[in-house]
Structures are given as structure tokens and as C-alpha cells.
Amino acid sequence: MTNHPILSRRALLALGTGVAMLTAMPALADGWPDGSVQLVVPARAGGGTDGAARLIAAALQEQTGQPFVVVNNPGGGGVVAAETVRNAAPDGQTLLFFHSGILAMHHTGAIEANPLEDFTTAASLAVGGTYSVVVAADSPWQNVADLVAAAEENPNAISMGVQIRGSTHFMAGLLMMDSGAEFRVVDAGSDADKLVQLQGHQIDAAMINTAGTLQYVESGALRILGTIAGEPVRDPSAPEIPTVAEQGYENVVYGLDFLIMGPAGMDEATTQAIHDAFAGVVSAPEISAQFETMHMPLTMVPADQTRARLESTDARVAQTAELLGLN
């Protein structure tokens, strides 16, 4: 259900460097962490969410002197991981490292738990990367308008690979709503699966994280037709590629935040300590540079804005799910 960029070899190797040089962080509130902390990631190893979790976990371990263990649990498209954290003790020792795609999962029935009520969101990290509309390099389409025209000429014939009920499904739906084109939306799995299927011409187009796609563009295997982000601005890592919005589809705007969530009922001191720890790591120049290398710049959402931002995103996702008939 979730979407994760595939990291280049260079980016993966970068995860093992730089953390030891982490500058000193402020002392955290007494009581957290109290021993080993599990960061439960609802994705397999090697994707962008997993890579981000591992980089941050290593930095937190360096900062606190306590073990931070990344636990990959992709079962049920993220449901098993979410339930594991939801049913854990509310002490901050078991945390979900996910993204705001969990809101889409909830509003489409993929996950029953309500992120606003059944979890405590301790920290929110705005992800500066983008998603892309991607096709094979030998496809006839050079831009989004070409792809839309083909879908208009042959309704439900052009396949668009997404993860059903996940964020990329919403992006495809926004494109169809804004363009009037009818794609044959297919569940193509994770970003890794979509990349394979595009190169094998099993699907015509797909919504994939830009960071994981660029290496395939550089090798001549794939072509990006346009990018999608939370704001209609170009991806700094690929400034030559126009956004889908600037190509005339102004409502195709969709961004993600990483969310650090614990069970409901966590006390304010623990929640604040977790926020402060992640804020310290994200602001460290050495760690920030690593995320830039991964084409995944992060910005910490202030603690007093986290809840309001989550509620605002939730409302927009709920509205989109209703418009697309996904709820």
C-alpha cells in the first residue's frame, strides 16, 4: 500500500558514513529512551522509508547511547506494523516510522485504525522529494499531455501502475480528475516492482518516487514525464523536468510527510523528548547532507504545528478519497 523509492548504491553506502561525525545534541528529557527503541517500518529493506529510518536510527543511537533497531514488517501492506505499534505500551519504546500515506490507507479502508485517534504523532518530517509519472524510455510519450491524449483516445487501455489505496493511487486519481482521461489503473506493487514492470513493458506508465527513478533515467531505461509534490514546484534534484501541475494539470499536487507515531495515550514529556531527538538529528549538517544525497531533503515540522498539519492533510485525503470513490 505504501510507496518507497529505491536507493542507489551510492546512497546506500552513504548510510554507513557520516553518522559517527554527528555533532553533539542537547540532552533529552529524563526517562526516554529507556533501553532499546524499535522503529517499526512497514516496508521491506532497501526502500526510501527504510533507508531514512536506518540513517536516523543510527544517528539517534549515537546521540542517546541507547540501541535503536529498525524492524521491517511489510505484512498486510503496512497493517501488521501499524497494529504492532498501536497495541504496544505507550512508553515510546516502540514507534512506527511511516509516512502520511497511512491517512490514505485509513480513508480507503486498507487500515482500520484511525491515525488521528489510535496513535500519538510525536514528530512529523516534511519530505522535500517528489513523485513522478514514469514511462519506458522507448515509449512514444514525451510529456504528460501525450500520455493523457493516448488515454483519451483509448479509454481504459493505457495502464497506470500504482499501489491500490496508497498515495500513488490518489495521484493517479487526481490526474484523471484533472485531465478527464481514463487510465486502466492497476496494482503494480511497490516502487521496486513498478520499476521492473515498466522496463519489461508490463505496464505503460506508473507513479514512482523520483529519487528511485533518476538512476534508471540516467541509464536510459526510463523517462520521467512530470513530477508531483506537495507544492507545484520542480524537484531540485531534477530541475529540468517540469511538474505535472505546470503542464496544465494544476490540481495534481500531493506531498508526503514522514510520521513518527506511537500508541495512543503517550504522555507529553515522552512525546516532546521524541520530537526533540528527531529534530536534533534532522538539523545536524552531517545527517542533512546524507538526505540531500538521497534526494530526500527533510524539514522538521514544529511540535506545535504537528497536530494541525496532520488534521489538514487528513481532511484533504478524506475529500480526495470521496471524490475518487475509494472510501
C-alpha positions as CSV (number, residue, x, y, z in Angstrom):
1,M,0.0,0.0,0.0
2,T,2.9,2.3,0.6
3,N,5.4,3.7,-1.9
4,H,9.1,3.8,-1.4
5,P,12.0,5.0,-3.5
6,I,14.8,2.6,-4.3
7,L,18.1,3.9,-3.2
8,S,21.2,4.0,-5.4
9,R,24.3,2.1,-4.3
10,R,26.0,5.4,-3.6
11,A,23.1,6.5,-1.3
12,L,23.1,3.1,0.5
13,L,26.8,3.3,1.1
14,A,26.3,6.8,2.4
15,L,24.1,5.5,5.2
16,G,27.2,3.9,6.8
17,T,29.2,7.1,6.8
18,G,28.7,10.5,8.4
19,V,26.8,9.3,11.5
20,A,29.9,8.9,13.6
21,M,30.7,12.6,12.9
22,L,27.3,13.7,14.3
23,T,27.7,16.8,16.3
24,A,26.7,16.8,19.9
25,M,23.0,17.1,20.6
26,P,21.2,18.6,23.5
27,A,20.4,16.2,26.4
28,L,17.0,14.7,26.1
29,A,14.3,14.6,28.8
30,D,14.8,12.1,31.6
31,G,13.2,8.8,31.1
32,W,13.3,8.4,27.3
33,P,14.7,6.4,25.8
34,D,14.7,3.7,28.5
35,G,16.6,1.0,26.7
36,S,16.2,-0.3,23.2
37,V,13.8,1.5,20.9
38,Q,12.2,-0.2,18.0
39,L,11.4,1.8,14.8
40,V,8.8,-0.4,13.1
41,V,8.9,0.2,9.3
42,P,6.0,-1.1,7.2
43,A,8.3,-1.8,4.2
44,R,11.0,-4.2,3.1
45,A,14.6,-3.3,3.4
46,G,16.2,-1.2,0.7
47,G,13.4,1.3,0.0
48,G,13.5,5.0,0.8
49,T,11.4,4.8,4.0
50,D,13.7,2.0,5.3
51,G,16.8,4.0,4.3
52,A,15.6,7.1,6.1
53,A,14.7,5.1,9.2
54,R,18.1,3.4,9.3
55,L,20.0,6.7,8.9
56,I,18.0,8.4,11.6
57,A,18.2,5.3,13.9
58,A,22.0,5.2,13.7
59,A,22.1,8.9,14.5
60,L,19.7,8.6,17.4
61,Q,21.8,5.7,18.8
62,E,24.9,7.8,18.5
63,Q,23.1,10.7,20.2
64,T,21.5,8.8,23.1
65,G,23.8,5.8,23.7
66,Q,20.7,3.6,23.5
67,P,20.0,1.0,20.8
68,F,17.6,2.0,18.0
69,V,16.6,-1.0,16.0
70,V,14.8,-0.8,12.6
71,V,12.2,-3.6,12.3
72,N,11.0,-4.2,8.8
73,N,7.4,-5.5,8.7
74,P,5.7,-5.1,5.4
75,G,2.9,-7.6,6.2
76,G,-0.5,-6.6,5.1
77,G,0.7,-3.6,3.2
78,G,1.6,-1.9,6.5
79,V,-1.3,-3.1,8.6
80,V,0.7,-5.5,10.7
81,A,3.3,-2.9,11.5
82,A,0.6,-0.3,12.4
83,E,-1.2,-2.8,14.6
84,T,2.1,-3.8,16.3
85,V,2.7,-0.2,17.4
86,R,-1.0,0.6,18.2
87,N,-1.0,-2.3,20.7
88,A,2.4,-1.6,22.2
89,A,2.9,0.0,25.6
90,P,2.7,3.9,25.3
91,D,6.2,4.4,26.6
92,G,7.8,5.5,23.4
93,Q,10.0,2.4,23.1
94,T,8.0,1.1,20.1
95,L,7.4,3.6,17.3
96,L,6.0,3.5,13.8
97,F,8.3,5.1,11.2
98,F,5.9,5.6,8.3
99,H,4.6,8.5,6.2
100,S,1.3,10.3,5.7
101,G,0.2,7.6,3.2
102,I,-1.3,6.0,6.3
103,L,-4.1,8.5,6.1
104,A,-4.9,7.4,2.6
105,M,-4.9,3.8,3.8
106,H,-7.3,4.6,6.5
107,H,-9.8,6.5,4.3
108,T,-9.8,3.8,1.7
109,G,-10.4,1.0,4.3
110,A,-7.0,-0.6,3.9
111,I,-6.3,0.0,7.6
112,E,-9.0,0.2,10.2
113,A,-7.0,2.2,12.8
114,N,-7.6,5.9,12.7
115,P,-4.2,7.7,12.7
116,L,-5.7,10.8,14.4
117,E,-7.2,8.8,17.3
118,D,-5.4,5.5,17.7
119,F,-1.9,6.8,17.6
120,T,0.2,9.6,19.1
121,T,2.1,11.5,16.5
122,A,5.3,12.5,18.2
123,A,7.1,14.0,15.2
124,S,6.4,15.0,11.6
125,L,9.1,15.5,9.0
126,A,8.2,17.1,5.7
127,V,9.8,15.2,2.8
128,G,11.1,17.5,0.1
129,G,11.3,14.9,-2.6
130,T,8.8,14.3,-5.4
131,Y,6.9,11.5,-7.2
132,S,7.0,11.2,-11.0
133,V,4.8,10.0,-13.8
134,V,7.2,7.5,-15.4
135,V,7.2,5.6,-18.7
136,A,9.7,3.4,-20.5
137,A,12.4,5.3,-22.4
138,D,11.2,3.8,-25.7
139,S,7.5,4.8,-25.2
140,P,6.0,7.3,-27.7
141,W,5.1,9.8,-25.0
142,Q,7.4,12.8,-24.3
143,N,5.2,14.7,-21.8
144,V,2.1,14.3,-19.7
145,A,-0.2,15.7,-22.4
146,D,1.0,13.0,-24.8
147,L,0.1,10.3,-22.2
148,V,-3.3,11.9,-21.5
149,A,-4.1,12.1,-25.2
150,A,-3.4,8.4,-25.6
151,A,-5.7,7.6,-22.7
152,E,-8.4,9.9,-24.1
153,E,-8.1,8.2,-27.5
154,N,-8.2,4.7,-25.9
155,P,-10.1,4.9,-22.6
156,N,-9.1,2.3,-20.0
157,A,-6.4,0.9,-22.4
158,I,-3.3,2.7,-21.1
159,S,-2.2,1.0,-17.8
160,M,-1.1,3.2,-14.9
161,G,0.8,1.3,-12.2
162,V,0.1,2.4,-8.6
163,Q,-0.3,0.8,-5.2
164,I,-4.0,0.5,-4.9
165,R,-5.4,2.5,-2.0
166,G,-2.0,4.0,-1.4
167,S,-0.7,7.5,-2.1
168,T,0.2,6.8,-5.8
169,H,-3.4,5.7,-6.4
170,F,-4.5,9.1,-5.2
171,M,-2.0,10.8,-7.5
172,A,-3.3,8.8,-10.5
173,G,-6.8,9.7,-9.5
174,L,-6.0,13.4,-9.3
175,L,-4.5,13.2,-12.8
176,M,-7.6,11.5,-14.2
177,M,-9.9,14.0,-12.5
178,D,-7.9,17.0,-13.7
179,S,-7.5,15.7,-17.3
180,G,-10.7,13.8,-17.9
181,A,-8.6,10.9,-19.2
182,E,-9.4,7.3,-18.2
183,F,-6.4,5.2,-17.4
184,R,-6.6,1.5,-16.6
185,V,-5.3,1.8,-13.0
186,V,-3.5,-1.4,-11.9
187,D,-2.0,-2.5,-8.7
188,A,1.7,-2.8,-9.6
189,G,3.1,-3.2,-6.1
190,S,6.0,-1.3,-4.6
191,D,8.2,1.1,-6.4
192,A,10.7,-1.7,-6.9
193,D,8.0,-3.8,-8.6
194,K,6.9,-0.9,-10.8
195,L,10.4,-0.2,-12.0
196,V,10.7,-3.8,-13.1
197,Q,7.3,-3.9,-14.8
198,L,7.9,-0.6,-16.7
199,Q,11.2,-1.9,-18.1
200,G,9.5,-5.2,-19.0
201,H,6.7,-3.3,-20.7
202,Q,4.1,-5.0,-18.5
203,I,2.6,-1.6,-17.6
204,D,2.6,1.6,-19.7
205,A,3.1,4.2,-17.0
206,A,3.5,4.4,-13.3
207,M,3.6,6.8,-10.3
208,I,7.1,6.3,-8.7
209,N,9.2,8.2,-6.3
210,T,11.6,10.4,-8.2
211,A,14.6,9.7,-6.1
212,G,14.4,6.0,-7.0
213,T,13.8,6.7,-10.7
214,L,16.6,9.0,-11.6
215,Q,19.2,6.3,-11.8
216,Y,17.1,4.5,-14.4
217,V,16.6,7.7,-16.3
218,E,20.3,8.3,-16.4
219,S,20.9,4.7,-17.6
220,G,18.5,5.3,-20.5
221,A,15.9,2.7,-19.3
222,L,13.0,5.1,-18.2
223,R,11.7,8.6,-18.9
224,I,10.0,10.9,-16.4
225,L,7.1,12.9,-17.9
226,G,6.5,15.1,-14.9
227,T,6.9,15.4,-11.2
228,I,4.4,15.7,-8.3
229,A,5.0,17.2,-4.9
230,G,3.1,18.9,-2.1
231,E,3.7,22.3,-3.8
232,P,3.7,22.9,-7.6
233,V,7.5,23.4,-7.7
234,R,10.1,21.5,-9.6
235,D,12.3,18.9,-7.9
236,P,15.7,20.5,-7.1
237,S,17.4,17.1,-7.9
238,A,15.8,17.2,-11.4
239,P,15.2,20.9,-12.2
240,E,14.9,20.2,-15.9
241,I,11.8,18.1,-15.5
242,P,8.5,20.2,-15.4
243,T,5.9,19.4,-12.8
244,V,2.6,17.8,-13.8
245,A,0.9,21.0,-12.4
246,E,2.9,23.4,-14.7
247,Q,2.0,21.2,-17.7
248,G,-1.6,22.2,-17.2
249,Y,-2.9,19.8,-14.5
250,E,-2.9,22.3,-11.6
251,N,-4.7,20.1,-9.1
252,V,-2.2,17.2,-9.3
253,V,-0.4,18.3,-6.1
254,Y,0.3,15.7,-3.5
255,G,3.1,15.6,-0.8
256,L,4.2,13.2,1.9
257,D,5.5,13.7,5.5
258,F,7.4,11.1,7.5
259,L,5.4,10.4,10.7
260,I,6.9,9.1,13.9
261,M,3.9,7.6,15.7
262,G,3.5,5.8,19.0
263,P,0.4,4.2,20.6
264,A,-2.4,6.5,21.8
265,G,-2.0,7.7,25.4
266,M,1.7,8.7,25.4
267,D,2.5,11.4,27.9
268,E,3.5,14.8,26.8
269,A,7.1,14.6,28.2
270,T,7.8,11.4,26.3
271,T,6.3,12.8,23.1
272,Q,8.3,16.0,23.4
273,A,11.5,14.1,24.0
274,I,10.9,12.0,20.9
275,H,10.2,15.2,18.9
276,D,13.3,16.9,20.2
277,A,15.5,13.9,19.4
278,F,14.4,13.6,15.8
279,A,14.6,17.4,15.4
280,G,18.2,17.3,16.6
281,V,19.1,14.6,14.2
282,V,17.4,16.2,11.2
283,S,19.0,19.6,11.8
284,A,22.5,18.1,12.1
285,P,24.6,19.2,9.0
286,E,26.1,15.7,8.6
287,I,22.7,14.0,8.5
288,S,21.1,16.7,6.4
289,A,23.8,16.2,3.8
290,Q,23.1,12.5,3.7
291,F,19.4,13.1,3.0
292,E,20.3,15.5,0.2
293,T,22.5,12.8,-1.3
294,M,19.4,10.5,-1.2
295,H,17.3,13.2,-2.9
296,M,15.1,13.3,0.2
297,P,15.6,16.6,2.0
298,L,13.8,16.7,5.3
299,T,12.3,19.6,7.3
300,M,11.1,19.2,10.8
301,V,7.6,20.3,11.4
302,P,7.5,22.3,14.7
303,A,5.9,20.5,17.6
304,D,3.1,23.0,18.0
305,Q,2.1,22.6,14.3
306,T,2.3,18.8,14.0
307,R,-1.3,18.1,15.0
308,A,-2.8,20.8,12.9
309,R,-0.8,19.8,9.8
310,L,-1.9,16.2,10.3
311,E,-5.5,17.2,10.6
312,S,-5.3,19.4,7.5
313,T,-3.7,16.6,5.4
314,D,-6.3,14.1,6.7
315,A,-9.2,16.4,5.6
316,R,-7.7,16.7,2.1
317,V,-7.1,13.0,1.8
318,A,-10.6,12.2,3.0
319,Q,-12.1,14.6,0.4
320,T,-10.0,13.1,-2.4
321,A,-10.9,9.6,-1.4
322,E,-14.6,10.5,-1.6
323,L,-14.2,12.2,-5.0
324,L,-12.4,9.1,-6.3
325,G,-14.9,6.7,-4.9
326,L,-12.3,5.0,-2.8
327,N,-13.8,5.3,0.6
